Amino acid sequence: MTKVITLGQFIIERQADFPYAKGELSRLLRDIGIASKIVNREVNKAGLVDILGETGSVNIQGERVKKLDVYANEQFISALKSGGECCMIASEENEELIFIDSEISSEAKYIVAIDPLDGSSNIDVNVSVGTIFSIYRRRSMDVPVSAEDVLQRGLRQVAAGYVIYGSSTMLVYTTGCGTNGFTLDPSIGEFCLSHPDLKMPQTGTIYSVNEGYYVHFPEGVKKYIKYCQVEDPSTQRPYTSRYVGSAVADIHRSLIKGGIFIYPSSSHVPQGKLRLLYEANPLSFVAEQAGGRASDGYRRILEIKTTAIHQRTPVFIGSAEMVKKAEEFMARYSPRNSPEGSLNDLLVE
């Protein structure tokens, strides 16, 4: 009989991988796991209760706020506040940072950046949605926590992951020692290790991009899409086009099967659409730790300097060889003239 390893057990067993942690990070990951189970329950019964549809408000991103977005945001904030290991939260749903001011969190070492419900436009049509999270250590315990503590490059993440709420619910995370996946067993209410040491295939046959915006894409992206569509048996082209509209779902598929997910800049979103801090950075960390590659088309996402909570970036995340090929097309057909400064400026912490 195969031994079942729960998320809690796995985190405790791997605690030695955190040279500076004394259980706080383990408890923080546990708190995120508990909150995700609560959100999963509501996602699964969303069609039966009054949590579908919009609240009538607009979030900081200018997007209509779905009721379940609000619920998920509240659950994660509540879990992180009560856990005592987190001193500050950056959420997609909140314009400002959330400072946790209490005795229990005064000595907390960690900051969490989170997208509580990625792909929420899919809720009403029963398509996979997800949660994306990123964890950083505060820079110093000698001074009060501030915005500077969360405005760190993705390379400084101590843990990151996502939860995908689909036909089965999975939590995938990394602490910089590989990527592992856990599937929720509803019969016992526990995330169980199902995908140990995940490895993303070095190449694949699936590309994922919203081709409805094709005319607005940079020339390099247009050329890469055409490359994907050309018949060439030696490279298994033409590739298959698959686009869910939920970054978690599209990247999860690439992680398991191989492929590339692209959300480039365009004339509509010149800086890209995905947020660097709580979407691109954690998804890039997970992908790289599984052997994949993550780029903005020109440079490694994890090396980009973070200057604002809701900063955006283009993303090319997936199988290493496919991302490299896309970067070649970007360099050849969409040479970058950086208006925000030199590359060295962008990479300086």
HELIX and SHEET records of a PDB file:
HELIX    1   1 LEU A    7  GLU A   13  1                                   7    
HELIX    2   2 GLN A   15  ASP A   17  5                                   3    
HELIX    3   3 GLU A   24  ASN A   44  1                                  21    
HELIX    4   4 ALA A   46  LEU A   48  5                                   3    
HELIX    5   5 LYS A   67  GLY A   83  1                                  17    
HELIX    6   6 GLU A  103  SER A  105  5                                   3    
HELIX    7   7 SER A  120  VAL A  125  5                                   6    
HELIX    8   8 ALA A  147  ASP A  149  5                                   3    
HELIX    9   9 GLY A  154  ARG A  156  5                                   3    
HELIX   10  10 GLU A  211  HIS A  216  5                                   6    
HELIX   11  11 GLU A  219  GLN A  229  1                                  11    
HELIX   12  12 PRO A  233  THR A  235  5                                   3    
HELIX   13  13 ALA A  247  LYS A  257  1                                  11    
HELIX   14  14 LEU A  276  ALA A  280  3                                   5    
HELIX   15  15 ASN A  281  GLN A  289  1                                   9    
HELIX   16  16 ILE A  301  GLU A  303  5                                   3    
HELIX   17  17 ALA A  320  TYR A  333  1                                  14    
HELIX   18  18 LEU A  343  LEU A  347  1                                   5    
SHEET    1   A 2 GLU A  54  VAL A  58  0                                        
SHEET    2   A 2 ARG A  64  LYS A  66 -1                                        
SHEET    1   B 8 ILE A  98  PHE A  99  0                                        
SHEET    2   B 8 CYS A  86  SER A  91 -1                                        
SHEET    3   B 8 TYR A 110  ASP A 118  1                                        
SHEET    4   B 8 VAL A 129  ARG A 137 -1                                        
SHEET    5   B 8 GLN A 157  TYR A 165 -1                                        
SHEET    6   B 8 THR A 169  THR A 174 -1                                        
SHEET    7   B 8 THR A 179  ASP A 185 -1                                        
SHEET    8   B 8 GLU A 190  HIS A 195 -1                                        
SHEET    1   C 5 THR A 240  SER A 241  0                                        
SHEET    2   C 5 ILE A 206  SER A 208  1                                        
SHEET    3   C 5 ILE A 260  TYR A 263  1                                        
SHEET    4   C 5 VAL A 315  GLY A 318 -1                                        
SHEET    5   C 5 ARG A 293  SER A 295 -1                                        
END                                                                             
